[in-house]
Amino acid sequence: MTATLARDGRLTADHAALLDQRRQEGNQPLWAAAGEAGEPARSCVARLLRIEAELGSLPVD
C-alpha cells in the first residue's frame, strides 16, 4: 500500500494484476483460517478485505 500511496493513489498494472489474482482466489480460505484462529484474526481479515476493496477502486496506470 505504501508504494501505491507514493504513486499518488494509483496502481501499477502489475499491482492491479496481483489484486485481481487475490480476488479470484476468494475469501473462503481466509475466513476459514481466521475462524480457527479466533476473534483477533477475524478482525484483521475484515480490515484487510476493506483495504483490498479500497485498493480496487484506485485508477490503474
C-alpha distance matrix in Angstrom:
0.0 3.8 5.4 5.1 6.3 8.6 9.9 11.0 9.0 10.1 9.3 11.5 14.2 13.3 9.8 11.8 14.4 12.4 11.4 15.2 16.4 14.7 16.3 19.5 19.7 20.0 19.5 22.9 22.3 19.4 21.7 24.7 23.1 21.9 25.5 27.0 25.0 25.8 24.4 21.7 20.1 20.6 18.9 15.8 15.8 16.4 13.4 11.2 13.1 12.6 8.8 9.6 12.3 10.4 8.1 11.5 13.1 11.3 13.7 13.7 15.2
3.8 0.0 3.8 5.4 5.1 6.2 8.7 10.1 9.4 11.0 10.9 12.6 15.9 15.0 12.0 14.5 17.1 15.3 14.8 18.5 19.6 18.2 20.0 23.1 23.2 23.7 23.1 26.5 25.6 22.7 25.1 27.9 26.0 24.8 28.4 29.7 27.4 28.2 26.8 23.8 22.5 23.4 21.4 18.3 18.9 19.5 16.2 14.4 16.6 15.9 12.2 13.4 15.8 13.5 11.4 14.9 15.9 13.6 15.5 15.4 16.1
5.4 3.8 0.0 3.8 5.5 5.0 6.4 9.0 8.7 9.1 8.5 9.4 12.8 12.0 9.7 12.4 15.0 13.7 13.9 17.3 18.5 17.7 19.7 22.5 23.0 23.9 23.9 27.4 26.5 23.9 26.6 29.3 27.6 26.8 30.4 31.7 29.6 30.7 29.6 26.7 25.0 25.8 24.2 21.0 21.0 21.8 18.8 16.5 18.2 17.8 14.0 14.3 16.6 14.5 11.6 14.5 15.7 12.8 13.8 13.0 13.1
5.1 5.4 3.8 0.0 3.8 5.4 5.1 6.7 5.3 5.7 5.8 8.0 11.4 11.5 8.7 10.5 13.7 13.0 12.3 15.5 17.4 16.7 18.0 21.0 21.9 22.5 22.6 26.2 25.9 23.4 25.8 28.7 27.5 26.5 29.9 31.7 29.8 30.6 29.2 26.6 24.9 25.2 23.5 20.5 20.3 20.5 17.6 15.4 16.5 15.7 12.0 12.2 13.9 11.4 8.5 11.4 12.1 9.1 10.3 10.1 10.9
6.3 5.1 5.5 3.8 0.0 3.8 5.3 5.2 4.8 7.3 8.9 11.4 14.9 15.3 12.5 14.0 17.4 16.6 15.5 18.8 20.8 19.7 20.8 24.0 24.9 25.1 24.8 28.4 28.1 25.3 27.3 30.5 29.2 27.7 31.1 32.9 30.8 31.2 29.5 26.7 25.6 25.8 23.6 20.9 21.2 21.1 17.8 16.3 17.7 16.2 12.7 13.9 15.1 12.0 10.2 13.5 13.4 10.4 12.0 12.7 13.3
8.6 6.2 5.0 5.4 3.8 0.0 3.8 5.5 7.1 8.6 10.1 11.4 15.2 15.5 13.4 15.5 18.5 17.9 17.6 20.8 22.5 21.9 23.3 26.3 27.2 27.8 27.7 31.2 30.7 28.0 30.3 33.3 31.7 30.5 34.0 35.6 33.4 34.0 32.5 29.6 28.3 28.9 26.8 23.9 24.3 24.5 21.2 19.5 21.1 19.8 16.2 17.1 18.6 15.7 13.4 16.4 16.4 13.1 13.7 13.7 13.3
9.9 8.7 6.4 5.1 5.3 3.8 0.0 3.8 5.5 5.6 7.5 8.7 12.4 13.5 11.8 13.4 16.6 16.7 16.4 19.1 21.3 21.2 22.3 25.0 26.4 27.1 27.4 31.1 30.8 28.4 30.8 33.8 32.6 31.6 35.0 36.8 34.9 35.6 34.1 31.4 29.9 30.1 28.2 25.4 25.3 25.3 22.3 20.4 21.3 20.1 16.6 16.9 18.0 15.1 12.5 14.9 14.6 11.0 10.7 10.5 9.7
11.0 10.1 9.0 6.7 5.2 5.5 3.8 0.0 3.8 5.7 9.0 11.2 14.6 16.2 14.2 15.0 18.5 18.8 17.8 20.4 22.9 22.5 23.1 26.1 27.6 27.9 28.0 31.7 31.8 29.2 31.2 34.5 33.5 32.1 35.4 37.4 35.5 35.8 33.9 31.4 30.2 30.1 27.9 25.5 25.5 24.9 21.8 20.5 21.2 19.3 16.2 16.9 17.3 14.0 12.2 14.6 13.5 9.9 10.0 11.1 11.0
9.0 9.4 8.7 5.3 4.8 7.1 5.5 3.8 0.0 3.8 6.8 9.9 13.1 14.5 12.0 12.3 16.0 16.1 14.6 17.2 19.9 19.3 19.6 22.7 24.3 24.3 24.4 28.2 28.4 25.9 27.8 31.1 30.3 29.0 32.1 34.3 32.6 32.8 31.0 28.7 27.3 27.0 24.9 22.6 22.3 21.5 18.7 17.3 17.6 15.8 12.8 13.3 13.5 10.3 8.5 10.9 9.9 6.5 7.6 9.1 10.2
10.1 11.0 9.1 5.7 7.3 8.6 5.6 5.7 3.8 0.0 3.8 6.6 9.5 11.5 9.6 9.6 13.2 14.0 13.0 15.1 17.9 18.0 18.3 21.0 22.9 23.4 24.0 27.8 28.1 25.9 28.1 31.2 30.6 29.7 32.8 34.9 33.5 34.1 32.5 30.4 28.6 28.2 26.6 24.1 23.3 22.8 20.3 18.4 18.4 17.1 14.1 13.6 13.9 11.4 8.7 10.1 9.5 5.8 5.2 5.6 6.5
9.3 10.9 8.5 5.8 8.9 10.1 7.5 9.0 6.8 3.8 0.0 3.8 6.4 7.9 5.9 6.0 9.6 10.4 9.7 11.9 14.4 14.8 15.5 17.9 19.8 20.6 21.6 25.3 25.3 23.4 25.9 28.8 28.2 27.6 30.8 32.8 31.5 32.4 31.3 29.2 27.0 26.7 25.6 22.9 21.7 21.7 19.5 17.0 16.9 16.4 13.4 12.1 13.0 11.3 7.9 8.8 9.6 6.6 6.2 4.6 6.2
11.5 12.6 9.4 8.0 11.4 11.4 8.7 11.2 9.9 6.6 3.8 0.0 3.8 5.3 5.2 6.2 8.6 9.9 10.6 12.4 14.3 15.4 16.6 18.5 20.3 21.8 23.2 26.7 26.4 24.9 27.7 30.3 29.5 29.4 32.7 34.4 33.2 34.5 33.6 31.5 29.1 29.1 28.2 25.3 24.0 24.4 22.4 19.5 19.5 19.6 16.5 14.8 16.1 14.8 11.2 11.7 12.9 10.0 8.7 5.6 5.3
14.2 15.9 12.8 11.4 14.9 15.2 12.4 14.6 13.1 9.5 6.4 3.8 0.0 3.8 5.5 5.1 6.2 8.7 9.8 10.4 12.3 14.3 15.3 16.4 18.6 20.4 22.4 25.8 25.6 24.6 27.5 29.9 29.4 29.7 32.8 34.4 33.7 35.1 34.5 32.7 30.0 29.7 29.3 26.5 24.6 25.2 23.7 20.6 20.1 20.6 18.0 15.5 16.6 16.1 12.6 11.9 13.6 11.4 9.7 6.1 6.2
13.3 15.0 12.0 11.5 15.3 15.5 13.5 16.2 14.5 11.5 7.9 5.3 3.8 0.0 3.8 5.4 5.1 6.3 8.7 9.9 10.6 12.5 14.4 15.4 16.9 19.1 21.0 24.2 23.5 22.6 25.8 27.9 27.1 27.6 30.9 32.2 31.4 33.1 32.8 30.9 28.0 28.2 28.0 24.9 23.1 24.2 22.8 19.4 19.3 20.4 17.6 15.1 16.9 16.8 13.1 12.9 15.3 13.5 12.7 9.3 9.6
9.8 12.0 9.7 8.7 12.5 13.4 11.8 14.2 12.0 9.6 5.9 5.2 5.5 3.8 0.0 3.8 5.3 5.0 6.2 8.6 9.8 10.6 12.4 14.3 15.6 17.3 18.6 22.0 21.5 20.1 23.1 25.5 24.6 24.8 28.0 29.5 28.5 30.0 29.5 27.5 24.8 24.9 24.4 21.4 19.8 20.7 19.1 15.8 15.9 16.8 13.8 11.5 13.6 13.4 9.6 10.1 12.7 11.0 11.1 8.7 10.0
11.8 14.5 12.4 10.5 14.0 15.5 13.4 15.0 12.3 9.6 6.0 6.2 5.1 5.4 3.8 0.0 3.8 5.4 5.0 6.2 8.6 9.9 10.6 12.4 14.4 15.8 17.5 21.0 21.1 19.9 22.6 25.2 24.9 25.0 28.0 29.8 29.2 30.4 29.8 28.2 25.4 24.9 24.6 22.0 19.9 20.3 19.1 16.0 15.2 15.9 13.6 10.8 11.9 12.1 8.6 7.7 10.3 9.2 9.2 6.9 9.2
14.4 17.1 15.0 13.7 17.4 18.5 16.6 18.5 16.0 13.2 9.6 8.6 6.2 5.1 5.3 3.8 0.0 3.8 5.4 5.0 6.2 8.6 9.8 10.5 12.5 14.7 17.0 20.1 19.9 19.4 22.3 24.4 24.2 24.9 27.8 29.3 29.0 30.6 30.4 29.0 25.9 25.5 25.8 23.1 20.7 21.6 20.9 17.5 16.5 18.0 16.0 12.7 14.2 15.1 11.8 10.5 13.5 12.9 12.7 10.0 11.8
12.4 15.3 13.7 13.0 16.6 17.9 16.7 18.8 16.1 14.0 10.4 9.9 8.7 6.3 5.0 5.4 3.8 0.0 3.8 5.4 5.1 6.2 8.7 9.9 10.8 13.0 14.9 17.9 17.2 16.4 19.6 21.6 21.0 21.7 24.8 26.1 25.6 27.4 27.3 25.8 22.6 22.6 22.9 20.0 17.7 19.1 18.4 14.7 14.3 16.2 14.1 11.0 13.3 14.4 11.2 10.7 14.2 13.7 14.4 12.2 14.1
11.4 14.8 13.9 12.3 15.5 17.6 16.4 17.8 14.6 13.0 9.7 10.6 9.8 8.7 6.2 5.0 5.4 3.8 0.0 3.8 5.4 5.1 6.3 8.7 10.1 11.2 12.7 16.1 16.1 14.9 17.6 20.1 19.9 20.1 23.0 24.8 24.4 25.7 25.2 23.9 20.9 20.3 20.4 17.9 15.4 16.2 15.6 12.2 11.2 12.9 11.0 7.6 9.6 11.0 8.2 7.3 11.0 11.3 12.6 11.4 14.1
15.2 18.5 17.3 15.5 18.8 20.8 19.1 20.4 17.2 15.1 11.9 12.4 10.4 9.9 8.6 6.2 5.0 5.4 3.8 0.0 3.8 5.4 5.1 6.2 8.8 10.2 12.6 15.8 16.2 15.8 18.3 20.6 20.9 21.5 24.0 25.9 26.0 27.3 27.1 26.2 23.0 22.1 22.6 20.4 17.4 18.0 18.0 14.8 13.0 14.9 13.8 10.1 11.1 13.1 10.7 8.5 11.9 12.8 13.6 12.1 15.0
16.4 19.6 18.5 17.4 20.8 22.5 21.3 22.9 19.9 17.9 14.4 14.3 12.3 10.6 9.8 8.6 6.2 5.1 5.4 3.8 0.0 3.8 5.4 5.1 6.4 9.1 11.8 14.5 14.2 14.3 17.3 18.9 19.0 20.2 22.8 24.2 24.5 26.2 26.5 25.6 22.2 21.6 22.6 20.2 17.2 18.5 18.8 15.3 14.0 16.6 15.5 11.8 13.6 15.9 13.4 11.8 15.4 16.2 17.0 15.2 17.6
14.7 18.2 17.7 16.7 19.7 21.9 21.2 22.5 19.3 18.0 14.8 15.4 14.3 12.5 10.6 9.9 8.6 6.2 5.1 5.4 3.8 0.0 3.8 5.5 5.3 6.9 8.8 11.7 11.3 10.8 13.9 15.8 15.7 16.6 19.3 20.9 20.9 22.6 22.7 21.8 18.4 17.8 18.8 16.4 13.4 14.9 15.3 11.8 10.6 13.5 12.7 9.2 11.5 14.0 12.0 11.1 14.8 15.9 17.5 16.4 19.1
16.3 20.0 19.7 18.0 20.8 23.3 22.3 23.1 19.6 18.3 15.5 16.6 15.3 14.4 12.4 10.6 9.8 8.7 6.3 5.1 5.4 3.8 0.0 3.8 5.3 5.3 7.6 10.8 11.6 11.3 13.5 15.8 16.6 17.1 19.3 21.4 21.8 23.0 22.8 22.4 19.1 17.8 18.8 17.0 13.7 14.2 15.1 12.2 9.8 12.5 12.5 8.8 9.8 12.9 11.7 9.8 13.2 15.1 16.9 16.3 19.4
19.5 23.1 22.5 21.0 24.0 26.3 25.0 26.1 22.7 21.0 17.9 18.5 16.4 15.4 14.3 12.4 10.5 9.9 8.7 6.2 5.1 5.5 3.8 0.0 3.8 5.3 8.8 11.0 11.8 12.7 14.9 16.4 17.5 18.7 20.6 22.4 23.3 24.8 25.0 24.9 21.5 20.2 21.6 20.0 16.5 17.3 18.6 15.7 13.4 16.2 16.3 12.6 13.4 16.6 15.2 12.9 16.3 18.1 19.3 18.2 21.2
19.7 23.2 23.0 21.9 24.9 27.2 26.4 27.6 24.3 22.9 19.8 20.3 18.6 16.9 15.6 14.4 12.5 10.8 10.1 8.8 6.4 5.3 5.3 3.8 0.0 3.8 6.9 8.5 8.4 9.7 12.3 13.3 14.1 15.8 17.7 19.2 20.1 21.9 22.6 22.5 18.9 18.0 19.9 18.2 14.6 16.2 17.7 14.7 12.9 16.3 16.4 13.1 14.7 17.9 16.6 15.0 18.6 20.3 21.9 20.8 23.6
20.0 23.7 23.9 22.5 25.1 27.8 27.1 27.9 24.3 23.4 20.6 21.8 20.4 19.1 17.3 15.8 14.7 13.0 11.2 10.2 9.1 6.9 5.3 5.3 3.8 0.0 3.8 5.8 7.2 8.1 9.7 11.4 12.9 14.0 15.5 17.5 18.7 19.9 20.2 20.5 17.2 15.5 17.5 16.3 12.6 13.5 15.6 13.2 10.8 14.1 15.1 12.0 13.0 16.5 16.0 14.4 17.7 19.9 22.0 21.6 24.8
19.5 23.1 23.9 22.6 24.8 27.7 27.4 28.0 24.4 24.0 21.6 23.2 22.4 21.0 18.6 17.5 17.0 14.9 12.7 12.6 11.8 8.8 7.6 8.8 6.9 3.8 0.0 3.8 5.7 5.3 6.2 8.6 10.2 10.6 12.1 14.5 15.5 16.3 16.5 17.0 13.7 11.8 13.9 13.1 9.3 10.3 12.8 10.9 8.6 12.1 13.6 11.3 12.4 15.9 16.0 15.0 18.0 20.5 23.0 23.0 26.3
22.9 26.5 27.4 26.2 28.4 31.2 31.1 31.7 28.2 27.8 25.3 26.7 25.8 24.2 22.0 21.0 20.1 17.9 16.1 15.8 14.5 11.7 10.8 11.0 8.5 5.8 3.8 0.0 3.8 5.4 5.2 6.0 8.6 9.8 10.3 12.4 14.3 15.3 16.1 17.2 13.9 12.1 14.9 14.7 11.0 12.3 15.3 13.8 11.9 15.3 17.1 15.0 16.0 19.5 19.8 18.8 21.7 24.2 26.8 26.7 29.9
22.3 25.6 26.5 25.9 28.1 30.7 30.8 31.8 28.4 28.1 25.3 26.4 25.6 23.5 21.5 21.1 19.9 17.2 16.1 16.2 14.2 11.3 11.6 11.8 8.4 7.2 5.7 3.8 0.0 3.8 5.5 5.1 6.2 8.5 9.8 10.9 12.4 14.4 15.8 16.4 12.8 12.0 15.1 14.1 10.8 13.1 15.7 13.7 12.8 16.5 17.6 15.6 17.5 20.7 20.4 19.9 23.2 25.2 27.7 27.2 30.2
19.4 22.7 23.9 23.4 25.3 28.0 28.4 29.2 25.9 25.9 23.4 24.9 24.6 22.6 20.1 19.9 19.4 16.4 14.9 15.8 14.3 10.8 11.3 12.7 9.7 8.1 5.3 5.4 3.8 0.0 3.8 5.5 5.3 6.1 8.5 10.1 10.6 12.2 13.1 13.2 9.6 8.8 11.5 10.3 7.1 9.7 12.1 10.2 9.8 13.4 14.4 13.0 15.1 18.1 18.0 18.1 21.2 23.1 25.9 25.8 28.8
21.7 25.1 26.6 25.8 27.3 30.3 30.8 31.2 27.8 28.1 25.9 27.7 27.5 25.8 23.1 22.6 22.3 19.6 17.6 18.3 17.3 13.9 13.5 14.9 12.3 9.7 6.2 5.2 5.5 3.8 0.0 3.8 5.5 4.9 5.9 8.6 9.7 10.3 11.0 12.1 8.9 7.0 10.2 10.3 7.3 8.9 12.1 11.4 10.5 13.7 15.6 14.6 16.0 19.1 19.7 19.7 22.4 24.7 27.7 28.0 31.2
24.7 27.9 29.3 28.7 30.5 33.3 33.8 34.5 31.1 31.2 28.8 30.3 29.9 27.9 25.5 25.2 24.4 21.6 20.1 20.6 18.9 15.8 15.8 16.4 13.3 11.4 8.6 6.0 5.1 5.5 3.8 0.0 3.8 5.5 5.1 6.5 8.8 10.2 12.0 13.5 10.4 9.3 13.0 13.1 10.5 12.5 15.6 14.7 14.2 17.5 19.1 18.0 19.6 22.7 23.1 23.0 25.9 28.1 31.0 31.0 34.1
23.1 26.0 27.6 27.5 29.2 31.7 32.6 33.5 30.3 30.6 28.2 29.5 29.4 27.1 24.6 24.9 24.2 21.0 19.9 20.9 19.0 15.7 16.6 17.5 14.1 12.9 10.2 8.6 6.2 5.3 5.5 3.8 0.0 3.8 5.4 5.3 6.4 8.9 11.2 11.7 8.3 8.7 12.2 11.5 9.6 12.5 15.0 13.8 14.2 17.6 18.6 17.8 20.0 22.7 22.8 23.2 26.3 28.1 30.9 30.8 33.6
21.9 24.8 26.8 26.5 27.7 30.5 31.6 32.1 29.0 29.7 27.6 29.4 29.7 27.6 24.8 25.0 24.9 21.7 20.1 21.5 20.2 16.6 17.1 18.7 15.8 14.0 10.6 9.8 8.5 6.1 4.9 5.5 3.8 0.0 3.8 5.4 5.0 6.2 7.6 8.2 5.0 5.0 8.5 8.4 7.0 9.7 12.2 11.8 12.5 15.4 16.7 16.6 18.6 21.0 21.6 22.4 25.0 26.9 30.1 30.4 33.4
25.5 28.4 30.4 29.9 31.1 34.0 35.0 35.4 32.1 32.8 30.8 32.7 32.8 30.9 28.0 28.0 27.8 24.8 23.0 24.0 22.8 19.3 19.3 20.6 17.7 15.5 12.1 10.3 9.8 8.5 5.9 5.1 5.4 3.8 0.0 3.8 5.5 5.4 7.4 9.6 7.5 6.5 10.2 11.3 10.0 11.7 14.7 14.9 15.0 17.7 19.6 19.5 20.9 23.6 24.5 24.9 27.5 29.7 32.9 33.3 36.4
27.0 29.7 31.7 31.7 32.9 35.6 36.8 37.4 34.3 34.9 32.8 34.4 34.4 32.2 29.5 29.8 29.3 26.1 24.8 25.9 24.2 20.9 21.4 22.4 19.2 17.5 14.5 12.4 10.9 10.1 8.6 6.5 5.3 5.4 3.8 0.0 3.8 5.7 9.0 10.7 8.6 9.2 12.7 13.2 12.4 14.7 17.3 17.2 17.8 20.6 22.1 21.9 23.8 26.4 26.9 27.5 30.3 32.2 35.3 35.5 38.4
25.0 27.4 29.6 29.8 30.8 33.4 34.9 35.5 32.6 33.5 31.5 33.2 33.7 31.4 28.5 29.2 29.0 25.6 24.4 26.0 24.5 20.9 21.8 23.3 20.1 18.7 15.5 14.3 12.4 10.6 9.7 8.8 6.4 5.0 5.5 3.8 0.0 3.8 7.1 7.7 5.9 7.8 10.7 10.9 11.0 13.6 15.5 15.6 16.9 19.5 20.6 21.0 23.1 25.2 25.8 26.9 29.5 31.2 34.4 34.6 37.4
25.8 28.2 30.7 30.6 31.2 34.0 35.6 35.8 32.8 34.1 32.4 34.5 35.1 33.1 30.0 30.4 30.6 27.4 25.7 27.3 26.2 22.6 23.0 24.8 21.9 19.9 16.3 15.3 14.4 12.2 10.3 10.2 8.9 6.2 5.4 5.7 3.8 0.0 3.8 5.8 5.7 6.5 9.0 10.4 11.0 12.6 14.8 15.7 16.9 18.9 20.5 21.3 23.0 25.0 26.1 27.2 29.5 31.4 34.8 35.4 38.4
24.4 26.8 29.6 29.2 29.5 32.5 34.1 33.9 31.0 32.5 31.3 33.6 34.5 32.8 29.5 29.8 30.4 27.3 25.2 27.1 26.5 22.7 22.8 25.0 22.6 20.2 16.5 16.1 15.8 13.1 11.0 12.0 11.2 7.6 7.4 9.0 7.1 3.8 0.0 3.8 5.4 5.0 6.2 8.7 9.9 10.6 12.5 14.3 15.4 16.7 18.6 19.9 21.2 22.9 24.5 25.8 27.7 29.6 33.2 34.2 37.2
21.7 23.8 26.7 26.6 26.7 29.6 31.4 31.4 28.7 30.4 29.2 31.5 32.7 30.9 27.5 28.2 29.0 25.8 23.9 26.2 25.6 21.8 22.4 24.9 22.5 20.5 17.0 17.2 16.4 13.2 12.1 13.5 11.7 8.2 9.6 10.7 7.7 5.8 3.8 0.0 3.8 5.5 5.2 6.4 8.8 10.0 10.8 12.5 14.5 15.7 16.8 18.5 20.3 21.5 22.8 24.5 26.5 28.0 31.6 32.4 35.3
20.1 22.5 25.0 24.9 25.6 28.3 29.9 30.2 27.3 28.6 27.0 29.1 30.0 28.0 24.8 25.4 25.9 22.6 20.9 23.0 22.2 18.4 19.1 21.5 18.9 17.2 13.7 13.9 12.8 9.6 8.9 10.4 8.3 5.0 7.5 8.6 5.9 5.7 5.4 3.8 0.0 3.8 5.4 5.0 6.2 8.6 9.9 10.5 12.3 14.3 15.3 16.3 18.4 20.0 20.9 22.4 24.7 26.2 29.7 30.2 33.0
20.6 23.4 25.8 25.2 25.8 28.9 30.1 30.1 27.0 28.2 26.7 29.1 29.7 28.2 24.9 24.9 25.5 22.6 20.3 22.1 21.6 17.8 17.8 20.2 18.0 15.5 11.8 12.1 12.0 8.8 7.0 9.3 8.7 5.0 6.5 9.2 7.8 6.5 5.0 5.5 3.8 0.0 3.8 5.4 5.1 6.2 8.7 9.8 10.6 12.5 14.3 15.2 16.6 18.6 19.9 21.0 23.1 25.1 28.6 29.5 32.6
18.9 21.4 24.2 23.5 23.6 26.8 28.2 27.9 24.9 26.6 25.6 28.2 29.3 28.0 24.4 24.6 25.8 22.9 20.4 22.6 22.6 18.8 18.8 21.6 19.9 17.5 13.9 14.9 15.1 11.5 10.2 13.0 12.2 8.5 10.2 12.7 10.7 9.0 6.2 5.2 5.4 3.8 0.0 3.8 5.5 5.1 6.3 8.7 10.0 10.8 12.5 14.3 15.5 16.9 18.6 20.1 21.8 23.6 27.2 28.4 31.5
15.8 18.3 21.0 20.5 20.9 23.9 25.4 25.5 22.6 24.1 22.9 25.3 26.5 24.9 21.4 22.0 23.1 20.0 17.9 20.4 20.2 16.4 17.0 20.0 18.2 16.3 13.1 14.7 14.1 10.3 10.3 13.1 11.5 8.4 11.3 13.2 10.9 10.4 8.7 6.4 5.0 5.4 3.8 0.0 3.8 5.4 5.1 6.2 8.6 9.9 10.6 12.2 14.3 15.4 16.4 18.3 20.3 21.7 25.2 26.1 28.9
15.8 18.9 21.0 20.3 21.2 24.3 25.3 25.5 22.3 23.3 21.7 24.0 24.6 23.1 19.8 19.9 20.7 17.7 15.4 17.4 17.2 13.4 13.7 16.5 14.6 12.6 9.3 11.0 10.8 7.1 7.3 10.5 9.6 7.0 10.0 12.4 11.0 11.0 9.9 8.8 6.2 5.1 5.5 3.8 0.0 3.8 5.4 5.0 6.1 8.6 9.8 10.3 12.3 14.3 15.1 16.3 18.7 20.4 23.8 24.5 27.5
16.4 19.5 21.8 20.5 21.1 24.5 25.3 24.9 21.5 22.8 21.7 24.4 25.2 24.2 20.7 20.3 21.6 19.1 16.2 18.0 18.5 14.9 14.2 17.3 16.2 13.5 10.3 12.3 13.1 9.7 8.9 12.5 12.5 9.7 11.7 14.7 13.6 12.6 10.6 10.0 8.6 6.2 5.1 5.4 3.8 0.0 3.8 5.5 5.2 6.3 8.8 9.8 10.7 12.6 14.4 15.4 17.1 19.3 22.9 24.1 27.4
13.4 16.2 18.8 17.6 17.8 21.2 22.3 21.8 18.7 20.3 19.5 22.4 23.7 22.8 19.1 19.1 20.9 18.4 15.6 18.0 18.8 15.3 15.1 18.6 17.7 15.6 12.8 15.3 15.7 12.1 12.1 15.6 15.0 12.2 14.7 17.3 15.5 14.8 12.5 10.8 9.9 8.7 6.3 5.1 5.4 3.8 0.0 3.8 5.4 5.1 6.3 8.6 9.9 10.7 12.4 14.3 15.8 17.4 21.0 22.4 25.4
11.2 14.4 16.5 15.4 16.3 19.5 20.4 20.5 17.3 18.4 17.0 19.5 20.6 19.4 15.8 16.0 17.5 14.7 12.2 14.8 15.3 11.8 12.2 15.7 14.7 13.2 10.9 13.8 13.7 10.2 11.4 14.7 13.8 11.8 14.9 17.2 15.6 15.7 14.3 12.5 10.5 9.8 8.7 6.2 5.0 5.5 3.8 0.0 3.8 5.4 5.0 6.1 8.7 9.9 10.4 12.2 14.5 15.8 19.2 20.0 23.0
13.1 16.6 18.2 16.5 17.7 21.1 21.3 21.2 17.6 18.4 16.9 19.5 20.1 19.3 15.9 15.2 16.5 14.3 11.2 13.0 14.0 10.6 9.8 13.4 12.9 10.8 8.6 11.9 12.8 9.8 10.5 14.2 14.2 12.5 15.0 17.8 16.9 16.9 15.4 14.5 12.3 10.6 10.0 8.6 6.1 5.2 5.4 3.8 0.0 3.8 5.3 4.9 6.2 8.7 9.7 10.4 12.7 14.8 18.1 19.1 22.4
12.6 15.9 17.8 15.7 16.2 19.8 20.1 19.3 15.8 17.1 16.4 19.6 20.6 20.4 16.8 15.9 18.0 16.2 12.9 14.9 16.6 13.5 12.5 16.2 16.3 14.1 12.1 15.3 16.5 13.4 13.7 17.5 17.6 15.4 17.7 20.6 19.5 18.9 16.7 15.7 14.3 12.5 10.8 9.9 8.6 6.3 5.1 5.4 3.8 0.0 3.8 5.3 5.1 6.3 8.7 9.8 11.0 13.2 16.9 18.5 21.9
8.8 12.2 14.0 12.0 12.7 16.2 16.6 16.2 12.8 14.1 13.4 16.5 18.0 17.6 13.8 13.6 16.0 14.1 11.0 13.8 15.5 12.7 12.5 16.3 16.4 15.1 13.6 17.1 17.6 14.4 15.6 19.1 18.6 16.7 19.6 22.1 20.6 20.5 18.6 16.8 15.3 14.3 12.5 10.6 9.8 8.8 6.3 5.0 5.3 3.8 0.0 3.8 5.4 5.1 6.2 8.6 10.1 11.2 14.8 16.1 19.2
9.6 13.4 14.3 12.2 13.9 17.1 16.9 16.9 13.3 13.6 12.1 14.8 15.5 15.1 11.5 10.8 12.7 11.0 7.6 10.1 11.8 9.2 8.8 12.6 13.1 12.0 11.3 15.0 15.6 13.0 14.6 18.0 17.8 16.6 19.5 21.9 21.0 21.3 19.9 18.5 16.3 15.2 14.3 12.2 10.3 9.8 8.6 6.1 4.9 5.3 3.8 0.0 3.8 5.4 5.1 6.1 8.8 10.3 13.5 14.3 17.6
12.3 15.8 16.6 13.9 15.1 18.6 18.0 17.3 13.5 13.9 13.0 16.1 16.6 16.9 13.6 11.9 14.2 13.3 9.6 11.1 13.6 11.5 9.8 13.4 14.7 13.0 12.4 16.0 17.5 15.1 16.0 19.6 20.0 18.6 20.9 23.8 23.1 23.0 21.2 20.3 18.4 16.6 15.5 14.3 12.3 10.7 9.9 8.7 6.2 5.1 5.4 3.8 0.0 3.8 5.5 5.1 6.6 9.3 12.6 14.2 17.8
10.4 13.5 14.5 11.4 12.0 15.7 15.1 14.0 10.3 11.4 11.3 14.8 16.1 16.8 13.4 12.1 15.1 14.4 11.0 13.1 15.9 14.0 12.9 16.6 17.9 16.5 15.9 19.5 20.7 18.1 19.1 22.7 22.7 21.0 23.6 26.4 25.2 25.0 22.9 21.5 20.0 18.6 16.9 15.4 14.3 12.6 10.7 9.9 8.7 6.3 5.1 5.4 3.8 0.0 3.8 5.3 5.3 7.0 10.7 12.9 16.2
8.1 11.4 11.6 8.5 10.2 13.4 12.5 12.2 8.5 8.7 7.9 11.2 12.6 13.1 9.6 8.6 11.8 11.2 8.2 10.7 13.4 12.0 11.7 15.2 16.6 16.0 16.0 19.8 20.4 18.0 19.7 23.1 22.8 21.6 24.5 26.9 25.8 26.1 24.5 22.8 20.9 19.9 18.6 16.4 15.1 14.4 12.4 10.4 9.7 8.7 6.2 5.1 5.5 3.8 0.0 3.8 5.4 5.5 8.8 10.0 13.2
11.5 14.9 14.5 11.4 13.5 16.4 14.9 14.6 10.9 10.1 8.8 11.7 11.9 12.9 10.1 7.7 10.5 10.7 7.3 8.5 11.8 11.1 9.8 12.9 15.0 14.4 15.0 18.8 19.9 18.1 19.7 23.0 23.2 22.4 24.9 27.5 26.9 27.2 25.8 24.5 22.4 21.0 20.1 18.3 16.3 15.4 14.3 12.2 10.4 9.8 8.6 6.1 5.1 5.3 3.8 0.0 3.8 5.5 8.2 9.3 12.9
13.1 15.9 15.7 12.1 13.4 16.4 14.6 13.5 9.9 9.5 9.6 12.9 13.6 15.3 12.7 10.3 13.5 14.2 11.0 11.9 15.4 14.8 13.2 16.3 18.6 17.7 18.0 21.7 23.2 21.2 22.4 25.9 26.3 25.0 27.5 30.3 29.5 29.5 27.7 26.5 24.7 23.1 21.8 20.3 18.7 17.1 15.8 14.5 12.7 11.0 10.1 8.8 6.6 5.3 5.4 3.8 0.0 3.8 6.7 9.2 12.8
11.3 13.6 12.8 9.1 10.4 13.1 11.0 9.9 6.5 5.8 6.6 10.0 11.4 13.5 11.0 9.2 12.9 13.7 11.3 12.8 16.2 15.9 15.1 18.1 20.3 19.9 20.5 24.2 25.2 23.1 24.7 28.1 28.1 26.9 29.7 32.2 31.2 31.4 29.6 28.0 26.2 25.1 23.6 21.7 20.4 19.3 17.4 15.8 14.8 13.2 11.2 10.3 9.3 7.0 5.5 5.5 3.8 0.0 3.8 6.5 9.7
13.7 15.5 13.8 10.3 12.0 13.7 10.7 10.0 7.6 5.2 6.2 8.7 9.7 12.7 11.1 9.2 12.7 14.4 12.6 13.6 17.0 17.5 16.9 19.3 21.9 22.0 23.0 26.8 27.7 25.9 27.7 31.0 30.9 30.1 32.9 35.3 34.4 34.8 33.2 31.6 29.7 28.6 27.2 25.2 23.8 22.9 21.0 19.2 18.1 16.9 14.8 13.5 12.6 10.7 8.8 8.2 6.7 3.8 0.0 3.8 6.7
13.7 15.4 13.0 10.1 12.7 13.7 10.5 11.1 9.1 5.6 4.6 5.6 6.1 9.3 8.7 6.9 10.0 12.2 11.4 12.1 15.2 16.4 16.3 18.2 20.8 21.6 23.0 26.7 27.2 25.8 28.0 31.0 30.8 30.4 33.3 35.5 34.6 35.4 34.2 32.4 30.2 29.5 28.4 26.1 24.5 24.1 22.4 20.0 19.1 18.5 16.1 14.3 14.2 12.9 10.0 9.3 9.2 6.5 3.8 0.0 3.8
15.2 16.1 13.1 10.9 13.3 13.3 9.7 11.0 10.2 6.5 6.2 5.3 6.2 9.6 10.0 9.2 11.8 14.1 14.1 15.0 17.6 19.1 19.4 21.2 23.6 24.8 26.3 29.9 30.2 28.8 31.2 34.1 33.6 33.4 36.4 38.4 37.4 38.4 37.2 35.3 33.0 32.6 31.5 28.9 27.5 27.4 25.4 23.0 22.4 21.9 19.2 17.6 17.8 16.2 13.2 12.9 12.8 9.7 6.7 3.8 0.0
